[in-house]
Amino acid sequence: MKTDQDALDLFCSGGDTTSVQAGLSITITMIGLQPRGKGITRAGAQDGDAIIVTGALGEGYGAYQRGETIAPPRHHKDMAAVVRAYANAAVDISDGLLADIGHVAQASLMDAALDLDAIPISDCDPMQAIVGGDDYHIALSVPRDKTAQCLRALQEIGAHPAIIGHFVKGRGQISLLGDAGEELELPKKQGWQHF
């Protein structure tokens, strides 16, 4: 943790640790500062925004299927500045792409149309990659007129971004499109359910 803190110019003043019968459980709460009024939430997606992911999905799920452990992607310290500069909304992809884009769609009252063939997939079946979770890349909702600049800025900090769909006015629904533009059936389980 000290190495990560030094690399990201963070200071950890303590923590809340507890144990459980099955092993050790550590809970970390992070509190940070942001410029007033500049916070990017799940609720800001706009009609016509492109949906951009910062890297390939499925590596975490693939490792889980093989019984392996992998480190989550390490984002550049300027990732937050890029998100603030270009995104209307953003979410980390920890619960699975469909679940997390669903959170943005519902919070923003937008529908999300995702192009399955445009989603960068690493290491597993595409349908499993979009629901598996533990990817820890960022999904951004970016105005169409800013997408080229956003993609370039993400590439400059070492991300491998891709446009995977767009938002339209709606009711918080997701559609998944195939290679001919046909609507595919969504998996019953769309990601991790917390409750």
C-alpha positions as CSV (number, residue, x, y, z in Angstrom):
1,M,0.0,0.0,0.0
2,K,2.9,2.4,0.7
3,T,4.2,2.0,-2.8
4,D,0.7,2.8,-4.2
5,Q,0.3,5.8,-1.9
6,D,3.7,7.2,-3.0
7,A,3.0,6.7,-6.7
8,L,-0.4,8.4,-6.4
9,D,0.7,11.1,-3.8
10,L,-1.7,9.8,-1.2
11,F,-1.5,9.6,2.5
12,C,-3.0,6.9,4.6
13,S,-3.5,7.9,8.2
14,G,-4.9,4.7,9.5
15,G,-7.5,2.0,8.9
16,D,-10.4,-0.1,10.3
17,T,-9.4,-3.7,10.4
18,T,-11.5,-6.6,11.6
19,S,-11.2,-10.3,11.5
20,V,-13.8,-12.9,10.5
21,Q,-13.8,-16.7,11.2
22,A,-13.0,-17.5,7.6
23,G,-9.9,-15.3,7.5
24,L,-8.9,-11.7,7.6
25,S,-11.2,-8.9,6.4
26,I,-9.8,-5.4,5.9
27,T,-12.0,-2.4,5.2
28,I,-10.5,0.7,3.8
29,T,-12.4,4.0,3.5
30,M,-10.9,6.6,1.2
31,I,-11.8,10.2,1.5
32,G,-10.5,12.8,-1.0
33,L,-11.0,16.3,-2.2
34,Q,-12.3,17.6,-5.5
35,P,-12.9,21.1,-6.9
36,R,-16.3,22.4,-5.7
37,G,-19.0,21.6,-8.3
38,K,-16.7,19.5,-10.4
39,G,-17.7,16.0,-9.1
40,I,-18.5,13.4,-11.8
41,T,-21.3,11.1,-10.7
42,R,-23.4,8.3,-12.2
43,A,-26.3,10.7,-12.8
44,G,-24.9,13.0,-15.4
45,A,-25.2,11.0,-18.7
46,Q,-26.8,13.0,-21.5
47,D,-28.7,12.0,-24.7
48,G,-26.2,11.2,-27.4
49,D,-23.2,10.7,-25.1
50,A,-20.7,8.1,-26.2
51,I,-19.9,5.3,-23.7
52,I,-16.2,4.8,-23.5
53,V,-14.3,2.2,-21.5
54,T,-10.7,2.6,-20.5
55,G,-9.5,-0.9,-21.1
56,A,-10.4,-4.5,-22.0
57,L,-12.9,-6.4,-19.9
58,G,-12.9,-10.0,-18.8
59,E,-9.4,-10.5,-17.4
60,G,-10.6,-10.6,-13.8
61,Y,-13.4,-13.1,-14.6
62,G,-11.0,-15.2,-16.7
63,A,-8.5,-15.4,-13.8
64,Y,-11.3,-16.3,-11.4
65,Q,-12.4,-19.2,-13.7
66,R,-8.8,-20.5,-13.7
67,G,-8.5,-20.2,-10.0
68,E,-5.8,-17.5,-10.3
69,T,-5.4,-14.1,-8.7
70,I,-4.4,-11.0,-10.7
71,A,-3.7,-7.4,-9.7
72,P,-6.3,-4.9,-10.8
73,P,-5.3,-2.4,-13.5
74,R,-3.2,0.5,-12.2
75,H,-4.6,3.8,-13.4
76,H,-2.4,6.8,-14.1
77,K,-2.6,9.5,-11.4
78,D,-4.1,11.9,-14.0
79,M,-7.1,9.6,-14.7
80,A,-9.4,11.7,-12.5
81,A,-8.4,14.9,-14.3
82,V,-9.2,13.3,-17.6
83,V,-12.6,12.1,-16.3
84,R,-13.4,15.6,-14.9
85,A,-12.3,17.3,-18.2
86,Y,-14.4,15.2,-20.6
87,A,-17.1,13.0,-18.8
88,N,-20.7,13.8,-18.0
89,A,-20.9,10.7,-15.9
90,A,-18.6,7.8,-14.9
91,V,-18.5,4.5,-13.0
92,D,-15.8,2.0,-12.2
93,I,-16.5,-1.5,-13.7
94,S,-16.4,-3.7,-10.6
95,D,-19.8,-5.3,-10.6
96,G,-19.7,-6.1,-14.4
97,L,-20.2,-3.8,-17.4
98,L,-23.9,-4.4,-17.7
99,A,-24.6,-3.9,-14.0
100,D,-22.4,-0.8,-13.8
101,I,-23.7,0.8,-17.0
102,G,-27.1,0.0,-15.7
103,H,-26.4,2.1,-12.6
104,V,-25.5,5.1,-14.8
105,A,-28.5,4.6,-17.0
106,Q,-30.9,4.4,-14.1
107,A,-29.3,7.4,-12.2
108,S,-29.3,9.5,-15.4
109,L,-32.7,8.4,-16.7
110,M,-31.0,7.4,-20.0
111,D,-31.1,4.1,-22.0
112,A,-27.7,2.6,-22.9
113,A,-27.2,0.9,-26.3
114,L,-24.0,-1.2,-26.2
115,D,-22.3,-2.7,-29.3
116,L,-21.0,-6.2,-28.2
117,D,-18.4,-6.3,-31.0
118,A,-17.0,-2.9,-30.0
119,I,-16.3,-3.9,-26.4
120,P,-12.6,-4.9,-25.9
121,I,-12.6,-8.3,-24.4
122,S,-9.6,-10.0,-22.8
123,D,-9.3,-13.6,-21.8
124,C,-12.8,-15.0,-21.8
125,D,-16.2,-15.4,-23.5
126,P,-17.6,-11.9,-24.4
127,M,-20.9,-12.6,-22.6
128,Q,-19.1,-13.6,-19.5
129,A,-16.7,-10.6,-19.8
130,I,-19.6,-8.1,-19.7
131,V,-21.1,-9.6,-16.5
132,G,-18.1,-11.0,-14.7
133,G,-16.9,-7.9,-12.9
134,D,-13.6,-7.2,-11.1
135,D,-12.3,-5.3,-14.2
136,Y,-11.8,-1.9,-12.4
137,H,-11.6,0.0,-15.6
138,I,-13.7,3.1,-15.9
139,A,-16.8,3.6,-18.1
140,L,-17.4,7.2,-19.1
141,S,-20.3,9.0,-20.6
142,V,-18.8,11.6,-23.0
143,P,-20.4,14.2,-25.2
144,R,-20.0,13.3,-28.9
145,D,-18.1,16.5,-29.6
146,K,-15.5,15.6,-27.0
147,T,-15.0,11.9,-27.7
148,A,-11.9,12.3,-30.0
149,Q,-10.1,14.5,-27.4
150,C,-11.1,12.2,-24.6
151,L,-9.8,9.1,-26.4
152,R,-6.5,10.9,-27.1
153,A,-6.2,12.1,-23.5
154,L,-6.8,8.6,-22.2
155,Q,-4.2,7.1,-24.6
156,E,-1.7,9.7,-23.5
157,I,-1.9,8.4,-19.9
158,G,-1.6,4.8,-20.9
159,A,-5.2,3.7,-21.1
160,H,-6.6,1.6,-24.0
161,P,-10.0,3.2,-24.5
162,A,-12.8,2.2,-26.8
163,I,-16.2,3.6,-27.7
164,I,-18.7,0.8,-26.9
165,G,-22.1,2.4,-27.3
166,H,-24.1,5.5,-26.5
167,F,-26.8,6.9,-24.2
168,V,-30.3,8.0,-25.4
169,K,-33.2,9.5,-23.5
170,G,-35.1,6.7,-21.8
171,R,-35.9,5.0,-18.5
172,G,-32.7,3.4,-17.4
173,Q,-32.7,0.3,-19.7
174,I,-29.8,-1.4,-21.5
175,S,-29.8,-2.9,-25.0
176,L,-27.0,-5.1,-26.4
177,L,-26.5,-5.0,-30.1
178,G,-24.9,-7.7,-32.3
179,D,-22.7,-7.3,-35.4
180,A,-25.7,-6.7,-37.7
181,G,-27.3,-4.2,-35.3
182,E,-29.8,-6.8,-34.0
183,E,-30.8,-6.6,-30.4
184,L,-29.3,-9.5,-28.4
185,E,-31.0,-11.1,-25.4
186,L,-29.4,-9.9,-22.2
187,P,-28.1,-12.4,-19.7
188,K,-30.3,-13.1,-16.7
189,K,-27.5,-12.2,-14.4
190,Q,-26.1,-8.9,-15.4
191,G,-23.4,-8.7,-12.8
192,W,-22.8,-8.7,-9.1
193,Q,-25.8,-8.0,-7.0
194,H,-25.0,-6.3,-3.6
195,F,-28.5,-6.9,-2.1
